[in-house]
Amino acid sequence: MEFEQDEQWVVQLSKVKSEKQQWLWENYFPVGDISIIAGIQGIGKSITTVDFTARVTTGRKWPDGTRCKEGSVVFMSAEDHIANTIRPRMDAAGAAANNVLAILGAPDPKIGGLMQFDVFGNMDRLTYVLDNMKKITGLPPRMVIIDPVSSYVGNIDANRETQVRKVLFYLRANIAVKYNVAVICVMHVKKGAEEAPALERIMGSVAFTGSARCVWAFCQCPEDDDKRYLIPVKHNLIKRSTNGYELFVKTARNGHGVITWGNPSDKVAEDLMIDRGMRPEAKKTKAMEIIREHIESGPQQASIIMEAVVAADISVRTCNNAKIALGVISVKVGSNWMWYLPGVGKPFRAPSGSSATDSVKKTAKPKLSETEKLKNSITRKTKHSIGKPKAKTESQLTKEELDRVTRCVREFERGNFAPEPE
């Protein structure tokens, strides 16, 4: 029996030329195959895929200094808005937006508009995009992001192994291999599976992780709300001793998340693939909301704000990170630290009933000079708890302290606070 020359479904092995494995990122994400990044929701997996996209579309080096070959990217995201989330994140990461083609959905023939894209049912559309990418962007395709992959497998049961393997076979053969691109699929992890092996904590059928050649865990650090780990779970193409990486989710100038990379890490996925409750991004966002509410009408005592944040089960560290992200300024008024946003509210408006800022309100009275009133507010005898030192009298103040008081008063008269080192 002889095969027709155009038949591609079977091949005599002696006619196959051995090839060296190609990589998108050397030893991390292979070209011509499928990789998975899995982690709990909301900790920055999608922001990391944006970082990858920025490197591929610009040819910027990978975190370990290895070369990244420039190319175009197909980007599929079912959970983020294209205009108010994906594009600003791409800008924050420095991606070349003209080299990214984002698939928003597939045309719905019944009701018009768009329906969810299905990599199996709409394979012809995906291959059409890849066929025309170089013509559109000027660069050949190098990477396909599918985030999350469970949203792009159509009506199949994602827990049925045979159905999942069929979709992934098509994805590997008709996309990864045919176009020589790295396909990176984002997945979520199960809740309450902390005792299971790392591979078994990933949602869906084991066919997902079984078909992928590289599986990476994306985990949050229990000690640092901004710190993450990219840790190898399965690697069929290189030695198991390959290290992961530490990375950090930061806030860019446009207010969107951006990734900065740290050092290689030898952390183990089983120790960190755990859902620890409210995700760090949500905690930071909540802290920012609380801070805004307290200072929207003007300066507020820092201890009052921090007490409200901590009462919402948010750490002091996250509170400080939220303060920095908002651009809040700390100033010392008398013995109290105040937080305020420049241009927000009235500079000297104090919360009603707050004895901590009485000295600020009293400076507005015109009968005494500002210097005399500020001196009185500092040297006035106040109630102190046992063990706390009493305030100095005016005669006990040093020349340096008196000069500081005078300087503060001048700043008040200009409509500003006098910054003091915190």
ZIGI-V118505 format. One record per residue. N is the residue number from 0. RES is the residue in three letters. SS is DSSP state (h for helix, s for strand, l for the rest). Layout:
BEGIN
n | res | ss
N | RES | SS
N | RES | SS
END
This chain:
BEGIN
n | res | ss
0 | MET | l
1 | GLU | l
2 | PHE | l
3 | GLU | l
4 | GLN | l
5 | ASP | l
6 | GLU | l
7 | GLN | l
8 | TRP | l
9 | VAL | l
10 | VAL | l
11 | GLN | l
12 | LEU | h
13 | SER | h
14 | LYS | h
15 | VAL | l
16 | LYS | l
17 | SER | l
18 | GLU | l
19 | LYS | l
20 | GLN | l
21 | GLN | l
22 | TRP | s
23 | LEU | s
24 | TRP | s
25 | GLU | l
26 | ASN | l
27 | TYR | l
28 | PHE | s
29 | PRO | s
30 | VAL | l
31 | GLY | l
32 | ASP | s
33 | ILE | s
34 | SER | s
35 | ILE | s
36 | ILE | s
37 | ALA | s
38 | GLY | s
39 | ILE | l
40 | GLN | l
41 | GLY | l
42 | ILE | l
43 | GLY | l
44 | LYS | h
45 | SER | h
46 | ILE | h
47 | THR | h
48 | THR | h
49 | VAL | h
50 | ASP | h
51 | PHE | h
52 | THR | h
53 | ALA | h
54 | ARG | h
55 | VAL | h
56 | THR | h
57 | THR | h
58 | GLY | l
59 | ARG | l
60 | LYS | l
61 | TRP | l
62 | PRO | l
63 | ASP | l
64 | GLY | l
65 | THR | l
66 | ARG | l
67 | CYS | l
68 | LYS | l
69 | GLU | l
70 | GLY | l
71 | SER | s
72 | VAL | s
73 | VAL | s
74 | PHE | s
75 | MET | s
76 | SER | s
77 | ALA | l
78 | GLU | l
79 | ASP | l
80 | HIS | l
81 | ILE | h
82 | ALA | h
83 | ASN | h
84 | THR | h
85 | ILE | h
86 | ARG | h
87 | PRO | h
88 | ARG | h
89 | MET | h
90 | ASP | h
91 | ALA | h
92 | ALA | h
93 | GLY | l
94 | ALA | l
95 | ALA | l
96 | ALA | h
97 | ASN | h
98 | ASN | h
99 | VAL | s
100 | LEU | s
101 | ALA | s
102 | ILE | l
103 | LEU | l
104 | GLY | l
105 | ALA | s
106 | PRO | s
107 | ASP | l
108 | PRO | l
109 | LYS | l
110 | ILE | l
111 | GLY | l
112 | GLY | l
113 | LEU | s
114 | MET | s
115 | GLN | l
116 | PHE | l
117 | ASP | l
118 | VAL | l
119 | PHE | l
120 | GLY | l
121 | ASN | l
122 | MET | h
123 | ASP | h
124 | ARG | h
125 | LEU | h
126 | THR | h
127 | TYR | h
128 | VAL | h
129 | LEU | h
130 | ASP | h
131 | ASN | h
132 | MET | h
133 | LYS | h
134 | LYS | h
135 | ILE | h
136 | THR | h
137 | GLY | l
138 | LEU | l
139 | PRO | l
140 | PRO | s
141 | ARG | s
142 | MET | s
143 | VAL | s
144 | ILE | s
145 | ILE | s
146 | ASP | s
147 | PRO | l
148 | VAL | h
149 | SER | h
150 | SER | h
151 | TYR | h
152 | VAL | l
153 | GLY | l
154 | ASN | l
155 | ILE | l
156 | ASP | l
157 | ALA | l
158 | ASN | l
159 | ARG | l
160 | GLU | h
161 | THR | h
162 | GLN | h
163 | VAL | h
164 | ARG | h
165 | LYS | h
166 | VAL | h
167 | LEU | h
168 | PHE | h
169 | TYR | h
170 | LEU | h
171 | ARG | h
172 | ALA | h
173 | ASN | h
174 | ILE | h
175 | ALA | h
176 | VAL | h
177 | LYS | h
178 | TYR | h
179 | ASN | l
180 | VAL | l
181 | ALA | s
182 | VAL | s
183 | ILE | s
184 | CYS | s
185 | VAL | s
186 | MET | s
187 | HIS | s
188 | VAL | s
189 | LYS | l
190 | LYS | l
191 | GLY | l
192 | ALA | l
193 | GLU | l
194 | GLU | l
195 | ALA | l
196 | PRO | l
197 | ALA | h
198 | LEU | h
199 | GLU | h
200 | ARG | h
201 | ILE | s
202 | MET | l
203 | GLY | l
204 | SER | l
205 | VAL | h
206 | ALA | h
207 | PHE | h
208 | THR | h
209 | GLY | h
210 | SER | h
211 | ALA | l
212 | ARG | l
213 | CYS | s
214 | VAL | s
215 | TRP | s
216 | ALA | s
217 | PHE | s
218 | CYS | s
219 | GLN | s
220 | CYS | l
221 | PRO | l
222 | GLU | l
223 | ASP | l
224 | ASP | l
225 | ASP | l
226 | LYS | s
227 | ARG | s
228 | TYR | s
229 | LEU | s
230 | ILE | s
231 | PRO | s
232 | VAL | s
233 | LYS | s
234 | HIS | s
235 | ASN | l
236 | LEU | l
237 | ILE | l
238 | LYS | l
239 | ARG | l
240 | SER | l
241 | THR | l
242 | ASN | l
243 | GLY | s
244 | TYR | s
245 | GLU | s
246 | LEU | s
247 | PHE | s
248 | VAL | s
249 | LYS | s
250 | THR | s
251 | ALA | l
252 | ARG | l
253 | ASN | l
254 | GLY | l
255 | HIS | l
256 | GLY | s
257 | VAL | s
258 | ILE | s
259 | THR | s
260 | TRP | s
261 | GLY | s
262 | ASN | s
263 | PRO | s
264 | SER | s
265 | ASP | l
266 | LYS | l
267 | VAL | l
268 | ALA | h
269 | GLU | h
270 | ASP | h
271 | LEU | h
272 | MET | l
273 | ILE | l
274 | ASP | l
275 | ARG | l
276 | GLY | l
277 | MET | l
278 | ARG | l
279 | PRO | h
280 | GLU | h
281 | ALA | h
282 | LYS | h
283 | LYS | h
284 | THR | h
285 | LYS | h
286 | ALA | h
287 | MET | h
288 | GLU | h
289 | ILE | h
290 | ILE | h
291 | ARG | h
292 | GLU | h
293 | HIS | h
294 | ILE | h
295 | GLU | l
296 | SER | l
297 | GLY | s
298 | PRO | l
299 | GLN | s
300 | GLN | s
301 | ALA | h
302 | SER | h
303 | ILE | h
304 | ILE | h
305 | MET | h
306 | GLU | h
307 | ALA | h
308 | VAL | h
309 | VAL | h
310 | ALA | h
311 | ALA | l
312 | ASP | l
313 | ILE | l
314 | SER | l
315 | VAL | h
316 | ARG | h
317 | THR | h
318 | CYS | h
319 | ASN | h
320 | ASN | h
321 | ALA | h
322 | LYS | h
323 | ILE | h
324 | ALA | h
325 | LEU | h
326 | GLY | l
327 | VAL | l
328 | ILE | s
329 | SER | s
330 | VAL | s
331 | LYS | s
332 | VAL | s
333 | GLY | l
334 | SER | l
335 | ASN | s
336 | TRP | s
337 | MET | s
338 | TRP | s
339 | TYR | s
340 | LEU | l
341 | PRO | l
342 | GLY | l
343 | VAL | l
344 | GLY | l
345 | LYS | s
346 | PRO | l
347 | PHE | l
348 | ARG | l
349 | ALA | l
350 | PRO | l
351 | SER | l
352 | GLY | l
353 | SER | l
354 | SER | h
355 | ALA | h
356 | THR | h
357 | ASP | h
358 | SER | h
359 | VAL | h
360 | LYS | h
361 | LYS | h
362 | THR | l
363 | ALA | l
364 | LYS | l
365 | PRO | l
366 | LYS | l
367 | LEU | l
368 | SER | l
369 | GLU | h
370 | THR | h
371 | GLU | h
372 | LYS | h
373 | LEU | h
374 | LYS | h
375 | ASN | h
376 | SER | h
377 | ILE | h
378 | THR | h
379 | ARG | l
380 | LYS | l
381 | THR | l
382 | LYS | l
383 | HIS | l
384 | SER | l
385 | ILE | l
386 | GLY | l
387 | LYS | l
388 | PRO | l
389 | LYS | l
390 | ALA | l
391 | LYS | l
392 | THR | l
393 | GLU | h
394 | SER | h
395 | GLN | h
396 | LEU | l
397 | THR | l
398 | LYS | h
399 | GLU | h
400 | GLU | h
401 | LEU | h
402 | ASP | h
403 | ARG | h
404 | VAL | h
405 | THR | h
406 | ARG | h
407 | CYS | h
408 | VAL | h
409 | ARG | h
410 | GLU | h
411 | PHE | h
412 | GLU | h
413 | ARG | l
414 | GLY | l
415 | ASN | l
416 | PHE | l
417 | ALA | l
418 | PRO | l
419 | GLU | l
420 | PRO | l
421 | GLU | l
END
